[in-house]
Amino acid sequence: MATPFVFEQLFDEESSTLTYVIGDVATREAALLDPVDHQIERDLAALAQHGLKLKYTLETHAHADHITSSGLLKARTGALAAAPFNCGVNPADIHLEEGARLALGGETLRVIETPGHTAGSICYLWRDAVFTGDTLFIGGCGRADFQGGSASELYDSITRRLFILPDATRVYPGHDYKGNRVSTIGAEKTANPRLAGKTREQFVALMAALNLPKPKLIDVAVPANRNLGLPQGG
């Protein structure tokens, strides 16, 4: 019989970031995945509402569009900050690589390395769900033109690491700009306009033609996020 768990999806309108609360009911241990700095009180209230104690803050990459609250949460709750090994987040307590497992009581999250959006991007697999950060969106994917990103690597990460998961696996992205909240691996394989039916060469050409503007916060957010969202020296 499956053990009871807590799961909540939270949304930040300013950055269109989706933050996730995952908790084990028996032990009350919880994780916050991709938290946002100015939403710290909301997130702490969500944990308190469920009677949870924060064990981990989890990052999918060093974000360019918002600042994480990991450092603040660590200071206020004693949680361990976990971040991808290849993202340059040196103050993290745990540097995550392929296959790493994080336990929350009877719950386990497994790390899948998915470079492409950034050189160090990762996803987290939990039960029948995958948290894809900026690697895979609902009907799209993250850009691949900064922080060591590579469209070719992104294509391989999605098609060879994520699309091999069971079709029924729920997809929870790090952002959504169209009001979507959950998809499935099967739906993204067959209907994602950037990926469905595309060869690597076609995908790389499509990504190169996006000509996206520089993220407004990148020069502030990336250095801050490499320091757990705290001022340098903080």
C-alpha positions, 0 to 999 in steps of 0.5 A: 500500500502506497504511503500518504504524501503531500504534494502542492504546486504553487505559481509565481505570476511575476516570473511564471515560475512553478514551485513544488512542495513534496512531503512525507506524511508520516515523517513530515519531511518535505522538499521545496523545488525551485522556490522564489525569493519573494514567495518565501512567506507563501512557501513557509505558510504552505509547509506549516499548513501541511504540518511539514518540516523543510528538509531540502530546497531543490534547484533544477539549475541556476535560474536566469529569470528569478532569484531563489530563496534557498539560502534564506530558507536554509537560514530560517529552517535549517534545510539542506540546499541541494543544487546540480553539480555542474551549475556552479552553486558552490555554497550548496550543501549537496551537489547533485549528479546523475542517479542521486537519490534524496529521501523524504521519509518513505518518499524518494526523488531521483536525479536525472541529468539533462544538460542543454538549457544550461550545462548543469540542468537536472530533472527530478523523478518522483513516483509517477511524476518528473519535474523538468525545470526549464528542460521541458515545458508543456508544449515547449522547452527552455532556450539553450543560448546561455550558461553553457547551453546547447540545443543539440544536448537539450534535444538528446536530454529530452528524447533520450532521458525524459522521453524514455520514461513511461508515457503516463509519467506526469510532467511538471515544468519549472515555468508555464506562460499559458496557464498549463499546469501538468502534462504527460510524457506521452503527450509531449512526445506526440504533440510538443511542437518543438519536438514531435517528429523533429530530428536533432538537426531540425530542432537545432535549427528551430532553436537557433532561429528563435532570436530571443531577447536576453533575460532581463534579470540574468546579470543579477539572478545567475550570480545570486543563484550561484550563491543560493540567492544571497548577496555575495558574501551573504 
